[in-house]
Amino acid sequence: MKKKLLEEYDIAKKCAFCEYASGTLCPDRMVCKKKGVVNADYSCRAFVYDLMKRQPKRMPPLPKEVL
């Protein structure tokens, strides 16, 4: 299921979306349970996609002209 999401929606494999990573005060660094402190764009073999860490894109505003 998670692998299908990565392929279907073209989600980049990076530590910011990994189940094993957690954020730090510095937005470009993550603390990984497997590798320690890493860059947020880093990805390793232990990558497991966590759906709850992804921030969805905002919906575009509705047009003013609605009948």
N, C-alpha and C positions, 0 to 999 in steps of 0.2 A: 504494500500500500504506500509506504513512504517513498520507496524507490520510484514508484509510478508517479507520485506527485512531483518529484524532482525532474523527471523526464517530460511529463505532460506540460508543466507550467514553466519550464526552463529556469528553475531556481538554481542559483549559483551555490556550489558547495563551499561554504566558508564558515569559519568558527563562530561567527555571530549567530548562525542558525543551528548550531550543534547542541545536542542534548547534554553533552559533557562540559560545555563551556558556560561560564558566568561572567558577567560584566565587571568592570573595575571603574574607578573614578576617571580614568583616562579612556575616552571613547574609542580610541584605535587599538586598545589592548584587551585581551580576554584571559581569564584564568581557566585553563583546561584541566580536567581531572586526570587526563592521560599524559599530557605533555608539559604542563606548568604554564607559565606566562607566555602567551603567543600573540602575534598580530591578529587583528579581527578578520583579515582576509585569508588567513592561513587555513589549510585543510589537511587532515591526515587520514590514514586508513581507518581509524576508529570513528570517523564522522557518522553521526546518526541524526537525521533531520528531525527537528522539534518544531512542529507546526505553531505552537504558541509563542515562539520567539519572533516570528515574522510580523512586520508591521505592514498592513495592507495599504495599497495606494488609495488616496481619497477619490471619491466619485466626482466627476466633473459637475459643475453647477447646472441646474436645469435651465432651459431657455426661458426667457421672459414671456415669450408669446406662447401661451397655452390656451387652447380653446375649450 
